[in-house]
Amino acid sequence: MKQIEKSKYTRRVTIRFKPEEFQQVEAACKSSVHRKLSEYARRVLLNKPVTINYRNQSTDQLLTVLNLIKTELSAIGNNFNQSVHKLHTLDTVPQIKTWVVMNEATKKILMQKVEDIRLRLIQIYESCDRK
């Protein structure tokens, strides 16, 4: 069985930082893939590569908006499916006529939501096209 890697580290180095310096080092460590400050510091001091997590804020914002659009489209699809299912359960012409009248309001709401989504997607396209 392999020995635990910690046992290889037998020497200790103590470094003192000013609060601002420590905040910088800690922020750099948090932006990396290393979970422990000692691991990050060891790699930096030994000139080994340090992998940094990179987050694109505009991509994060885009994903948030797209997630909202996905949720809205899902709700629209559910409402439409329920409406069509109701239509298929109707037996008489008067029931169908009543459904058509009631469904007209739902159709207006649906079309408004689809238009809102279309406008939002245009905004996203234009903001991405400028960059």
Backbone bond lengths (Angstrom), bond angles and torsions (degrees), N, CA, C in turn:
res aa  C-N    CA-C-N  psi(-1)  N-CA   C-N-CA  omega(-1)  CA-C   N-CA-C  phi
1 M - - - 1.447 - - 1.526 109.56 -
2 K 1.347 115.19 138.35 1.459 119.58 -178.45 1.523 111.01 -70.67
3 Q 1.344 114.59 146.84 1.455 118.85 174.95 1.527 109.12 -74.75
4 I 1.301 116.93 152.79 1.456 121.16 177.92 1.525 108.67 -66.10
5 E 1.341 116.27 139.62 1.460 121.93 -175.51 1.526 112.54 -60.39
6 K 1.304 119.28 -29.36 1.464 122.30 -178.78 1.525 112.03 -59.21
7 S 1.309 116.90 -31.63 1.456 119.58 -177.24 1.529 112.26 -66.13
8 K 1.316 117.13 -16.51 1.460 120.16 178.64 1.526 111.76 -74.08
9 Y 1.296 117.16 -24.66 1.453 120.67 -177.04 1.522 109.25 -89.39
10 T 1.328 114.95 105.09 1.463 119.30 -176.75 1.526 112.64 -110.18
11 R 1.295 118.80 -13.71 1.463 121.96 -178.33 1.523 110.17 -106.01
12 R 1.310 116.05 142.71 1.460 121.75 -178.73 1.518 108.47 -117.79
13 V 1.348 115.89 138.49 1.455 122.60 175.86 1.521 107.33 -123.67
14 T 1.309 116.15 129.71 1.462 120.08 178.97 1.522 107.95 -109.77
15 I 1.315 115.14 130.02 1.467 120.98 179.84 1.517 108.00 -124.84
16 R 1.311 116.27 136.69 1.462 120.15 176.67 1.527 108.46 -107.58
17 F 1.324 114.25 138.73 1.465 121.15 179.93 1.518 109.88 -124.48
18 K 1.318 115.58 153.17 1.448 120.97 166.16 1.531 106.13 -72.60
19 P 1.326 118.18 156.24 1.469 119.46 -178.40 1.532 113.47 -54.94
20 E 1.322 116.71 -40.17 1.474 119.87 179.71 1.527 111.22 -65.79
21 E 1.326 115.77 -40.83 1.465 119.87 179.25 1.529 110.86 -64.36
22 F 1.329 115.08 -43.29 1.453 118.54 -179.39 1.528 110.63 -63.75
23 Q 1.327 117.30 -38.62 1.460 120.63 177.44 1.530 110.86 -60.88
24 Q 1.322 116.22 -39.51 1.475 119.98 178.35 1.520 110.92 -65.06
25 V 1.329 116.40 -46.06 1.466 120.58 -179.67 1.532 109.99 -64.29
26 E 1.308 115.65 -43.70 1.464 119.86 -179.37 1.531 111.24 -64.15
27 A 1.334 117.29 -40.66 1.466 121.07 177.97 1.530 110.66 -64.16
28 A 1.331 116.34 -41.06 1.464 119.96 178.22 1.524 110.68 -64.19
29 C 1.314 116.63 -39.92 1.463 120.86 178.80 1.528 110.62 -64.91
30 K 1.335 116.85 -43.28 1.465 120.78 -179.26 1.529 112.23 -65.98
31 S 1.330 116.21 -27.52 1.463 118.84 179.13 1.526 111.37 -82.75
32 S 1.325 116.63 -5.00 1.466 120.64 178.46 1.525 109.53 -96.60
33 V 1.315 115.44 177.42 1.468 120.31 178.94 1.522 111.74 -86.54
34 H 1.327 117.87 -3.53 1.459 121.72 -176.77 1.519 110.23 -82.33
35 R 1.325 116.20 133.36 1.457 120.83 -176.27 1.518 112.86 -84.74
36 K 1.303 117.27 -27.30 1.463 120.56 -177.04 1.518 109.86 -112.79
37 L 1.319 114.68 141.17 1.456 120.68 178.93 1.528 110.77 -61.89
38 S 1.333 117.39 -36.97 1.468 120.39 -179.44 1.531 110.93 -63.85
39 E 1.318 116.08 -40.02 1.467 119.42 178.44 1.526 110.91 -64.83
40 Y 1.334 116.14 -43.65 1.466 120.83 178.46 1.532 110.46 -62.48
41 A 1.333 116.97 -48.62 1.468 121.19 -178.39 1.525 111.14 -61.57
42 R 1.324 116.88 -40.96 1.470 121.16 179.29 1.535 110.15 -59.37
43 R 1.325 116.48 -45.05 1.471 119.93 -178.12 1.536 110.72 -66.25
44 V 1.341 116.17 -40.52 1.467 119.36 179.95 1.527 110.45 -66.44
45 L 1.336 117.13 -46.13 1.464 120.75 -177.76 1.524 112.63 -66.05
46 L 1.317 116.92 -29.79 1.465 120.47 -179.70 1.529 112.47 -94.74
47 N 1.320 116.22 13.24 1.470 122.44 179.14 1.525 112.91 53.64
48 K 1.313 116.02 37.75 1.462 120.34 175.43 1.529 107.74 -94.05
49 P 1.319 117.18 155.29 1.469 118.68 -179.26 1.532 111.80 -64.47
50 V 1.319 114.62 140.99 1.460 121.81 177.80 1.524 106.95 -117.45
51 T 1.313 116.33 122.68 1.454 120.68 179.46 1.521 109.12 -85.73
52 I 1.323 115.09 126.95 1.455 121.41 -177.50 1.524 108.72 -107.59
53 N 1.340 116.12 134.66 1.464 120.58 172.10 1.510 107.85 -76.12
54 Y 1.310 115.94 129.43 1.453 120.13 -179.76 1.511 108.54 -115.27
55 R 1.325 117.18 123.47 1.462 122.10 178.21 1.512 108.22 -115.77
56 N 1.307 115.09 124.84 1.451 120.88 177.50 1.530 107.57 -92.33
57 Q 1.318 117.41 112.63 1.455 121.35 -174.51 1.519 111.53 -63.11
58 S 1.329 118.13 -38.94 1.463 119.20 -179.95 1.526 110.70 -66.44
59 T 1.327 117.49 -33.93 1.460 120.42 176.37 1.522 110.47 -68.16
60 D 1.322 117.15 -39.37 1.457 120.55 176.77 1.528 110.92 -61.18
61 Q 1.332 116.39 -42.73 1.458 120.45 178.37 1.529 110.81 -64.93
62 L 1.316 116.37 -40.80 1.459 121.08 178.79 1.523 110.30 -62.37
63 L 1.318 116.69 -44.04 1.465 120.23 -179.90 1.530 111.16 -64.31
64 T 1.319 117.53 -35.92 1.458 120.76 177.14 1.521 110.82 -63.35
65 V 1.324 116.38 -46.58 1.465 120.36 179.84 1.522 110.42 -65.31
66 L 1.330 117.28 -43.21 1.461 119.84 179.90 1.527 111.58 -64.23
67 N 1.313 116.89 -34.31 1.463 120.10 177.06 1.531 110.63 -65.52
68 L 1.335 116.91 -40.46 1.465 120.61 176.14 1.527 111.15 -63.29
69 I 1.322 115.72 -41.52 1.472 120.17 178.43 1.523 110.06 -64.08
70 K 1.324 116.83 -41.95 1.468 120.47 178.62 1.518 110.75 -60.62
71 T 1.324 116.94 -43.29 1.464 121.15 179.05 1.522 110.73 -63.15
72 E 1.318 116.33 -43.32 1.468 120.55 179.59 1.528 111.30 -64.54
73 L 1.329 116.86 -42.25 1.469 119.99 177.67 1.524 111.40 -63.93
74 S 1.306 116.36 -37.06 1.464 120.24 177.69 1.523 110.43 -63.63
75 A 1.326 117.15 -43.07 1.464 121.28 178.31 1.527 110.82 -63.83
76 I 1.330 116.07 -41.04 1.466 119.96 177.80 1.527 110.51 -61.94
77 G 1.317 116.29 -44.95 1.466 120.43 178.96 1.520 111.99 -61.90
78 N 1.333 117.11 -41.83 1.465 120.53 178.15 1.519 111.45 -62.28
79 N 1.343 116.03 -45.29 1.472 119.82 179.05 1.521 111.11 -61.59
80 F 1.310 116.86 -42.21 1.466 120.72 179.78 1.530 110.76 -64.01
81 N 1.318 116.25 -44.49 1.471 119.77 179.29 1.526 111.48 -61.83
82 Q 1.328 117.29 -40.67 1.462 120.48 178.59 1.528 110.73 -64.35
83 S 1.319 116.11 -39.68 1.451 120.82 -179.70 1.530 110.84 -65.34
84 V 1.315 117.55 -45.34 1.465 121.70 179.21 1.521 110.31 -66.25
85 H 1.317 117.89 -38.92 1.464 120.94 177.61 1.522 110.20 -61.41
86 K 1.333 116.61 -42.28 1.468 120.94 177.66 1.529 110.31 -60.98
87 L 1.326 117.29 -41.78 1.468 121.78 178.78 1.523 111.08 -59.51
88 H 1.321 117.00 -41.58 1.470 121.11 -178.23 1.522 112.59 -69.68
89 T 1.336 117.99 -19.59 1.472 119.96 -179.58 1.530 112.19 -88.76
90 L 1.321 117.22 -8.88 1.463 120.46 -178.14 1.530 110.52 -77.59
91 D 1.367 115.57 142.84 1.465 120.16 -175.16 1.521 113.79 -109.43
92 T 1.309 117.21 -32.20 1.461 118.72 -172.64 1.520 111.21 -113.95
93 V 1.326 114.69 160.14 1.459 121.25 180.00 1.531 111.64 -62.14
94 P 1.342 119.61 -43.32 1.472 118.05 178.21 1.535 112.90 -60.45
95 Q 1.330 117.06 -36.53 1.465 119.77 177.51 1.525 110.28 -64.64
96 I 1.310 116.17 -41.33 1.473 120.54 -179.98 1.528 110.12 -65.21
97 K 1.344 117.04 -41.72 1.470 120.27 178.28 1.533 110.38 -61.73
98 T 1.317 117.07 -42.46 1.462 121.14 177.62 1.526 110.53 -62.01
99 W 1.332 116.36 -41.66 1.469 120.73 178.65 1.527 110.75 -61.63
100 V 1.339 116.60 -42.00 1.470 120.30 -179.02 1.524 110.07 -61.88
101 V 1.309 117.27 -43.98 1.466 120.99 -179.96 1.535 110.38 -63.99
102 M 1.331 116.28 -46.63 1.458 119.82 -179.52 1.527 111.54 -67.41
103 N 1.306 116.78 -33.13 1.462 121.06 -176.99 1.528 111.89 -74.69
104 E 1.334 117.41 -18.74 1.465 120.63 -179.58 1.528 110.76 -62.21
105 A 1.321 118.12 -40.69 1.475 121.50 178.19 1.520 110.60 -65.35
106 T 1.327 115.93 -41.42 1.463 120.44 178.31 1.521 110.21 -63.61
107 K 1.323 115.96 -38.56 1.476 120.95 179.42 1.527 110.49 -62.55
108 K 1.339 117.27 -41.25 1.466 120.31 179.42 1.525 110.68 -63.15
109 I 1.326 116.52 -43.20 1.471 120.94 178.59 1.525 109.97 -62.51
110 L 1.337 115.71 -44.62 1.463 121.18 179.09 1.523 111.16 -58.98
111 M 1.324 116.28 -47.21 1.467 119.72 -178.32 1.526 111.42 -65.72
112 Q 1.342 117.45 -35.33 1.464 120.79 177.60 1.531 110.71 -65.34
113 K 1.322 116.45 -42.35 1.469 120.05 179.11 1.528 110.73 -65.81
114 V 1.306 116.77 -40.93 1.469 120.47 177.56 1.529 109.96 -62.26
115 E 1.319 117.13 -41.12 1.470 120.67 177.88 1.527 110.79 -65.12
116 D 1.333 117.59 -40.57 1.477 121.26 176.97 1.530 110.41 -59.97
117 I 1.311 116.17 -43.28 1.465 120.55 179.51 1.530 110.25 -65.36
118 R 1.330 116.84 -41.65 1.464 120.63 179.02 1.528 110.35 -60.70
119 L 1.337 117.01 -44.57 1.469 120.46 179.52 1.522 111.30 -64.96
120 R 1.312 117.02 -39.44 1.470 120.57 178.53 1.528 110.45 -63.62
121 L 1.326 116.77 -42.23 1.468 120.13 178.66 1.533 111.33 -64.99
122 I 1.312 117.17 -35.72 1.474 120.14 175.93 1.525 109.90 -63.85
123 Q 1.337 116.99 -43.33 1.463 120.85 177.44 1.524 111.13 -59.71
124 I 1.316 116.42 -43.42 1.462 120.54 179.12 1.520 110.38 -62.66
125 Y 1.320 116.11 -45.07 1.463 120.26 179.85 1.522 110.71 -59.88
126 E 1.342 116.08 -46.20 1.469 119.89 -178.21 1.522 111.76 -65.69
127 S 1.335 117.68 -37.97 1.473 119.13 179.17 1.529 111.15 -69.17
128 C 1.337 116.92 -34.89 1.468 119.96 177.42 1.516 111.62 -74.11
129 D 1.327 117.31 -31.51 1.461 121.92 -177.52 1.526 110.99 -71.33
130 R 1.328 117.71 -28.81 1.472 121.50 -179.84 1.521 112.15 -69.65
131 K 1.315 117.53 -26.16 1.476 120.77 -172.43 1.478 112.09 -83.33
